[in-house]
Amino acid sequence: MQKLQSQCVHHITLVGADRQTSIDFWEGVLGMPFIFEQPNLDKASESHLYFDPGDGRLITVFTDESRTPVKRRTPTDIGCVHHIAFSVSRVTFLQAVARLDERGIKHSGVKDRGFMDSIYFEDPLGLLIELASYRFEPPAGFGHADVLMEAHKIRVARGDYAIAEVHLADAIQALIERSRETLSENRAAKNPY
């Protein structure tokens, strides 16, 4: 047997209500450009809206003008989507609470996740949305997942409960030391003062 190797998320499609509710939320709140629309090719009564979440991939929404928003939390049963998280820059994250408050959107406030900070709120149809901001930048040539995997190994080896900033800093150092050569005979930390 061979795997069907995934390379990234291609798109996520949600069931929406009317067209304008989706445009107002995905573009008007989250700033995702509305890039195209076409019929749902499997259901003629629906339209299919496409939004760019910021990396050129897609969030799409099936809409139908006969549907109205139902303002209740979407199901969290086994097999259901719990939430969708979107990455935001640190400067945007620092403005998120005030910008949600000015719209009257109920939210969780800032949540400390050790390796990132998060804010949770529901979209107009009850889907839980997370705005996430990493506390670190990966070294050149590495992604966030590389740093997190290394931080996880360090955390487990130390018997710590969850990834914290110290694990991230040590992970970044370890990745750089393994991937970058040096002319020094001894690369250990030193105090030149």
PAZAPA-4460 file (N, C-alpha, C; in steps of 0.05 Angstrom, whole numbers, plus 32768, in hexadecimal, padded with zeros to 4 digits):
% residues 193
    n_x    n_y    n_z   ca_x   ca_y   ca_z    c_x    c_y    c_z   seq   type   mol
   8011   7FE8   8000   8000   8000   8000   8011   8019   8000     1      M     A
   8007   802E   7FF4   8015   8048   7FF4   8002   805D   7FFF     2      Q     A
   800E   8071   800C   7FFE   8087   8017   7FF5   809A   8000     3      K     A
   7FE0   80A9   8005   7FD8   80BF   7FF4   7FE2   80D8   8001     4      L     A
   7FFB   80DF   7FFB   800A   80F4   800A   7FFE   8110   8006     5      Q     A
   7FF5   811B   801C   7FEA   8136   801D   8002   814A   801C     6      S     A
   7FFE   8161   8010   8013   8176   800F   800A   8190   801C     7      Q     A
   7FF0   8195   801F   7FE6   81AC   802D   7FC7   81AB   802C     8      C     A
   7FBB   81BD   803A   7F9E   81BF   8038   7F98   81CD   801D     9      V     A
   7F88   81C1   800D   7F80   81CD   7FF3   7F6A   81E2   7FF7    10      H     A
   7F54   81D9   8004   7F3F   81EC   800B   7F2D   81DF   8020    11      H     A
   7F1E   81EF   802E   7F0A   81E7   8041   7EF0   81F3   8037    12      I     A
   7EDB   81E2   8035   7EC1   81EC   802C   7EAD   81EA   8043    13      T     A
   7E9F   8200   8047   7E8B   8202   805C   7E6F   8205   8050    14      L     A
   7E5B   81FD   805F   7E3F   8201   8057   7E37   821C   8063    15      V     A
   7E31   822F   8052   7E29   8249   805B   7E0B   824E   8058    16      G     A
   7E02   8265   805F   7DE6   826D   805C   7DE5   827E   8042    17      A     A
   7DDD   8297   8044   7DDC   82A8   802C   7DF8   82B2   8025    18      D     A
   7DFB   82BB   800D   7E14   82C4   8001   7E20   82DB   8011    19      R     A
   7E10   82F0   8017   7E1B   8308   8024   7E26   8303   8040    20      Q     A
   7E19   82F1   804F   7E24   82EA   806A   7E40   82E0   8068    21      T     A
   7E45   82CE   8054   7E60   82C3   8051   7E74   82D9   8048    22      S     A
   7E6D   82E9   8036   7E7F   82FF   802D   7E85   8312   8043    23      I     A
   7E70   831A   8052   7E74   832C   8068   7E87   8321   807E    24      D     A
   7E85   8307   8083   7E96   82FB   8098   7EB2   82F6   808D    25      F     A
   7EB4   82E5   8078   7ECF   82DD   806F   7EE0   82F3   8065    26      W     A
   7ED4   8306   8056   7EE3   831D   804C   7EE1   8335   805F    27      E     A
   7EC9   833B   8069   7EC4   8353   8079   7ECE   8352   8095    28      G     A
   7ED1   833A   80A1   7EDC   8337   80BC   7EF8   832C   80BA    29      V     A
   7EFC   8316   80AC   7F17   8309   80AB   7F29   8313   8095    30      L     A
   7F1F   8324   8083   7F30   8330   806F   7F39   831D   8058    31      G     A
   7F2B   8307   8055   7F31   82F5   803F   7F25   82FE   8025    32      M     A
   7F36   8304   8011   7F2A   830D   7FF8   7F17   82F9   7FEC    33      P     A
   7F00   8303   7FE2   7EEC   82F3   7FD4   7EF6   82F1   7FB7    34      F     A
   7F01   82DA   7FAF   7F0F   82D9   7F96   7EFF   82CE   7F7E    35      I     A
   7EEB   82BD   7F83   7ED9   82B6   7F6D   7EC1   82A7   7F78    36      F     A
   7EAD   82A4   7F66   7E94   8297   7F6C   7E8B   8288   7F54    37      E     A
   7E7F   8271   7F59   7E73   8262   7F43   7E5D   8250   7F4F    38      Q     A
   7E4D   8244   7F3E   7E38   8232   7F49   7E45   821A   7F57    39      P     A
   7E38   820F   7F6B   7E40   81F5   7F76   7E39   81E1   7F61    40      N     A
   7E4D   81D5   7F55   7E4A   81C4   7F3E   7E3B   81AA   7F45    41      L     A
   7E38   81A4   7F5F   7E29   818C   7F67   7E0C   8193   7F71    42      D     A
   7E06   81AD   7F74   7DEC   81B5   7F7E   7DE5   81D0   7F72    43      K     A
   7DD5   81D1   7F5E   7DD0   81EA   7F4F   7DC4   8200   7F5F    44      A     A
   7DB6   81FA   7F75   7DA9   820F   7F85   7DBE   821E   7F96    45      S     A
   7DD6   8214   7F98   7DEA   8221   7FA9   7E00   822F   7F98    46      E     A
   7E0B   8244   7FA4   7E22   8252   7F98   7E3A   8249   7FA8    47      S     A
   7E52   824C   7F9C   7E6B   8243   7FA9   7E7E   825B   7FA9    48      H     A
   7E82   8267   7FC1   7E93   827E   7FC4   7EAF   8276   7FCD    49      L     A
   7EC3   8283   7FC2   7EDF   827D   7FC7   7EED   8295   7FD4    50      Y     A
   7EFB   8290   7FEB   7F0A   82A4   7FF9   7F27   829B   7FFD    51      F     A
   7F39   82AE   7FFC   7F56   82A9   8000   7F5D   82AF   801D    52      D     A
   7F64   829B   802D   7F6A   82A0   804A   7F85   82AE   804E    53      P     A
   7F94   82B4   8039   7FAD   82C2   803D   7FC5   82B4   8032    54      G     A
   7FC2   829B   802A   7FD9   828C   8020   7FD4   8281   8004    55      D     A
   7FBF   828B   7FF7   7FB9   8282   7FDC   7FA9   8268   7FDB    56      G     A
   7FA3   825C   7FF2   7F92   8245   7FF3   7F75   824F   7FF5    57      R     A
   7F63   823E   7FFB   7F47   8246   7FF9   7F36   823E   8011    58      L     A
   7F24   824F   8019   7F0D   8249   802A   7EF5   824D   8017    59      I     A
   7EE4   8239   8015   7ECD   823C   8003   7EB3   8238   8013    60      T     A
   7E9E   8244   800A   7E84   8243   8017   7E6E   823E   8003    61      V     A
   7E5E   8229   8009   7E45   8225   7FF9   7E30   8237   8005    62      F     A
   7E24   8247   7FF4   7E0E   8259   7FFD   7DF5   8254   7FEE    63      T     A
   7DDF   825C   7FFA   7DC4   8259   7FEE   7DB4   8270   7FF9    64      D     A
   7DA8   8280   7FE7   7D99   8298   7FF0   7D80   8290   8000    65      E     A
   7D78   8277   7FFF   7D60   826F   800F   7D68   8268   802C    66      S     A
   7D81   8267   8032   7D8A   8260   804D   7D91   827A   805D    67      R     A
   7D8A   8279   8076   7D91   8290   8088   7DA3   8286   809E    68      T     A
   7DB4   8297   80A8   7DC7   828F   80BE   7DB8   8284   80D6    69      P     A
   7DC2   826E   80E0   7DB9   8262   80F9   7DCE   8267   810D    70      V     A
   7DC8   8277   8122   7DDC   8280   8134   7DDE   826D   814D    71      K     A
   7DEA   8256   8147   7DEF   8243   815D   7E09   8234   8157    72      R     A
   7E17   822B   816B   7E31   821E   8168   7E2D   8205   8156    73      R     A
   7E3F   8202   8142   7E3E   81EB   8131   7E44   81D2   8142    74      T     A
   7E3B   81BA   8139   7E3F   81A2   8149   7E5D   819C   814D    75      P     A
   7E63   8191   8164   7E7E   8188   816B   7E7E   816A   8171    76      T     A
   7E6C   815C   8164   7E6B   813F   8167   7E84   8132   815A    77      D     A
   7E89   8119   8160   7E9F   810B   8153   7E9C   810D   8135    78      I     A
   7EB2   8114   8128   7EB3   8117   810B   7EAC   8132   8101    79      G     A
   7EA3   8144   8113   7E9C   8160   810B   7EB5   8172   810E    80      C     A
   7EB4   8188   8100   7ECA   819C   8103   7EC5   81AB   811E    81      V     A
   7EDA   81AC   812E   7ED8   81BB   8147   7EDC   81D9   8142    82      H     A
   7EF1   81E0   8134   7EF6   81FC   812D   7F0A   81FD   8116    83      H     A
   7F0C   8214   810A   7F20   821A   80F6   7F32   8231   8100    84      I     A
   7F4C   822D   80FF   7F5F   8241   8109   7F6C   824F   80F1    85      A     A
   7F6E   8269   80F4   7F7C   8279   80DF   7F93   8288   80EC    86      F     A
   7FA9   8288   80DE   7FC1   8296   80E8   7FBF   82B4   80E2    87      S     A
   7FC6   82C3   80F7   7FC7   82E0   80F4   7FE2   82EA   80FE    88      V     A
   7FEC   8300   80F4   8005   830B   80FD   8001   8315   811A    89      S     A
   8018   8318   8128   8017   8321   8143   8009   833C   8146    90      R     A
   800F   834F   8133   8002   8369   8135   7FE4   8368   8131    91      V     A
   7FDB   8357   8120   7FBE   8353   811C   7FB2   8346   8135    92      T     A
   7FC0   8332   8140   7FB6   8324   8158   7FB2   8338   816F    93      F     A
   7FC5   834A   8172   7FC4   835E   8188   7FAC   8371   8185    94      L     A
   7FA1   8373   816D   7F89   8384   8168   7F6F   8374   8168    95      Q     A
   7F71   8359   8168   7F59   8348   8164   7F43   834D   8179    96      A     A
   7F4A   834E   8192   7F35   8352   81A7   7F26   836B   81A1    97      V     A
   7F34   8381   819D   7F26   839B   8199   7F15   839A   817F    98      A     A
   7F1F   838E   816A   7F11   838D   8151   7EF8   837A   8152    99      R     A
   7EFA   8365   8162   7EE2   8354   8166   7ECE   8363   8178   100      L     A
   7ED8   8370   818D   7EC7   837F   819F   7EB8   8395   8190   101      D     A
   7EC5   83A3   817D   7EB7   83B9   8170   7EA0   83AF   815E   102      E     A
   7EA1   8396   8157   7E8B   838A   8148   7E76   837C   815A   103      R     A
   7E7C   837B   8174   7E6A   836D   8186   7E6C   834F   8184   104      G     A
   7E83   8345   817B   7E86   8328   8178   7E91   831C   8192   105      I     A
   7E82   830A   819E   7E8A   82FD   81B7   7EA2   82EB   81B0   106      K     A
   7EB6   82EC   81C2   7ECF   82DD   81BD   7EDA   82D3   81D8   107      H     A
   7EEE   82C2   81D6   7EFB   82B6   81ED   7F0F   82C7   81FC   108      S     A
   7F17   82DD   81EF   7F2F   82EB   81F9   7F47   82DC   81F2   109      G     A
   7F5F   82E6   81F9   7F78   82D9   81F2   7F7C   82C0   8202   110      V     A
   7F83   82AA   81F5   7F89   8291   8202   7FA6   828A   81FD   111      K     A
   7FB4   8284   8212   7FD0   827C   8212   7FD2   825F   820A   112      D     A
   7FDF   8259   81F3   7FE2   823D   81EA   7FFF   8234   81EC   113      R     A
   8010   8243   81F9   802C   823C   81FC   803D   8243   81E5   114      G     A
   8037   8239   81CE   8046   823E   81B5   8038   8253   81A3   115      F     A
   801F   825A   81AB   8010   826E   819C   7FFB   827A   81AF   116      M     A
   7FEF   828F   81A5   7FD9   829C   81B3   7FC0   8299   81A1   117      D     A
   7FA9   8296   81AD   7F90   8291   819E   7F79   82A2   81A8   118      S     A
   7F67   82A8   8196   7F4D   82B5   819D   7F38   82A5   818E   119      I     A
   7F22   829E   819B   7F0D   828E   818F   7EF3   829E   818E   120      Y     A
   7EE4   829B   8178   7ECA   82A7   8175   7EBB   8297   8160   121      F     A
   7EA1   829B   815F   7E91   828C   814B   7E8B   829E   8133   122      E     A
   7E8A   8291   811B   7E81   82A0   8103   7E63   82A3   8105   123      D     A
   7E57   82B2   80F3   7E3A   82B7   80F5   7E28   829D   80F3   124      P     A
   7E34   8287   80EB   7E25   826E   80EA   7E2C   825A   8100   125      L     A
   7E3D   8263   8113   7E43   8252   812A   7E5C   8242   8129   126      G     A
   7E6C   8244   8113   7E85   8236   8111   7E9A   8244   8122   127      L     A
   7EA8   8235   8133   7EBC   8241   8144   7ED5   8247   8133   128      L     A
   7EDE   8260   8135   7EF5   826A   8127   7F0A   8271   813B   129      I     A
   7F23   826A   8135   7F3A   8271   8146   7F4D   8283   8136   130      E     A
   7F55   8299   8142   7F6A   82A9   8138   7F83   82A1   8148   131      L     A
   7F98   8298   813A   7FB0   828E   8148   7FC8   829E   813F   132      A     A
   7FD9   82A3   8153   7FF2   82B2   814D   8009   82A3   815B   133      S     A
   801B   8298   814A   8033   828B   8155   8044   829F   8165   134      Y     A
   8052   8294   8179   8064   82A4   818A   8080   82A3   817F   135      R     A
   8084   8296   8169   809F   8293   815E   809F   8293   8140   136      F     A
   80B7   8299   8135   80BB   8296   8118   80CF   8280   8114   137      E     A
   80C9   826D   8102   80DC   8257   80FE   80F5   8262   80F0   138      P     A
   810C   8254   80F5   8124   825C   80E7   8122   8258   80C9   139      P     A
   8133   8266   80BA   8132   8263   809D   8135   8246   8095   140      A     A
   8124   823E   8082   8125   8223   8078   8113   8210   8087   141      G     A
   8106   8219   809C   80F4   8208   80AC   80D8   8214   80AE   142      F     A
   80C5   8204   80B3   80A9   820D   80B7   80A2   820C   80D5   143      G     A
   808A   8216   80DB   8081   8215   80F6   807E   81F9   8100   144      H     A
   8076   81E6   80EF   8073   81CA   80F7   808E   81BE   80FF   145      A     A
   80A3   81C6   80F2   80BE   81BC   80F9   80C5   81C4   8115   146      D     A
   80C1   81DD   811C   80C7   81E8   8136   80B5   81DA   814B   147      V     A
   809C   81D7   8145   8089   81CA   8158   8090   81AD   815E   148      L     A
   8098   819F   8149   80A0   8183   814D   80B9   8181   815E   149      M     A
   80CC   8192   8159   80E5   8192   8169   80DE   819A   8186   150      E     A
   80CD   81AE   8189   80C6   81B7   81A4   80B7   81A1   81B3   151      A     A
   80A6   8192   81A5   8098   817C   81B1   80AC   8167   81BC   152      H     A
   80C0   8160   81AC   80D4   814D   81B4   80E3   8157   81CD   153      K     A
   80EA   8170   81CE   80F8   817C   81E5   80E6   817B   81FD   154      I     A
   80CC   8183   81FA   80B9   8183   8210   80B6   8167   821C   155      R     A
   80B2   8153   820B   80AE   8138   8214   80C7   812E   8223   156      V     A
   80DF   8133   8217   80F8   812A   8224   80FB   8137   8240   157      A     A
   80F1   814F   8244   80F3   815C   825E   80DC   8156   8270   158      R     A
   80C8   8148   8266   80B1   8141   8277   809F   8158   827D   159      G     A
   809F   816C   826C   808E   8184   826F   8072   817E   8264   160      D     A
   805E   818C   826F   8042   8188   8269   803A   8190   824C   161      Y     A
   8043   81A8   8244   803B   81B2   8229   8052   81C3   821F   162      A     A
   8051   81C8   8205   8066   81D9   81F9   8065   81F5   8204   163      I     A
   807B   81FF   820C   807E   821B   8217   8093   8229   8206   164      A     A
   8096   8243   820C   80A8   8253   81FD   80C5   8249   81FE   165      E     A
   80CD   823E   8215   80E8   8234   8218   80ED   821D   8205   166      V     A
   80D9   820C   8201   80DC   81F6   81EE   80DF   8200   81D2   167      H     A
   80D0   8215   81CB   80D3   8220   81B0   80EE   822C   81AB   168      L     A
   80F8   823B   81BF   8113   8247   81BC   8128   8232   81B9   169      A     A
   8126   821D   81C9   813A   8207   81C7   8137   81F7   81AD   170      D     A
   811E   81F5   81A3   811A   81E7   818A   8126   81F7   8173   171      A     A
   8122   8211   8173   812E   8221   815D   814C   821F   815E   172      I     A
   8158   8220   8175   8175   821D   8177   817E   8202   816D   173      Q     A
   8170   81ED   8174   8177   81D2   816B   8175   81CF   814D   174      A     A
   8160   81DA   8141   815D   81D8   8124   8174   81E7   8116   175      L     A
   817A   81FE   8120   8190   820E   8113   81AB   81FF   8117   176      I     A
   81B0   81F5   812E   81C9   81E7   8133   81CC   81CE   8121   177      E     A
   81B6   81C0   811C   81B7   81A8   810B   81B9   81AF   80ED   178      R     A
   81AF   81C7   80E5   81AD   81CD   80C9   81C3   81E1   80BF   179      S     A
   81D1   81EE   80D1   81E5   8202   80CA   8200   81FA   80D5   180      R     A
   8214   81F9   80C4   822F   81F3   80CD   823B   820B   80DA   181      E     A
   8251   8206   80EA   8260   821C   80F6   827E   8215   80F4   182      T     A
   828E   8229   80F4   82AB   8225   80F4   82B5   8222   8111   183      L     A
   82A4   8228   8125   82AD   8226   8141   82B1   8209   8149   184      S     A
   82C5   8205   815A   82CA   81EA   8164   82B6   81E2   817A   185      E     A
   82AC   81F7   8188   8299   81F2   819E   8281   8205   819A   186      N     A
   826A   81FA   8195   8252   820A   818F   8241   820F   81A8   187      R     A
   824A   8206   81BF   823A   8208   81D8   8236   8225   81E0   188      A     A
   8221   822A   81EF   821B   8245   81F9   8233   824E   820B   189      A     A
   8238   8268   8209   824F   8274   8219   8247   828F   8223   190      K     A
   8257   8299   8236   8252   82B4   8241   826C   82C4   823D   191      N     A
   826D   82D5   8229   8285   82E4   8223   8289   82FC   8235   192      P     A
   8278   8301   8249   827B   8319   825A   8289   8313   8274   193      Y     A
***
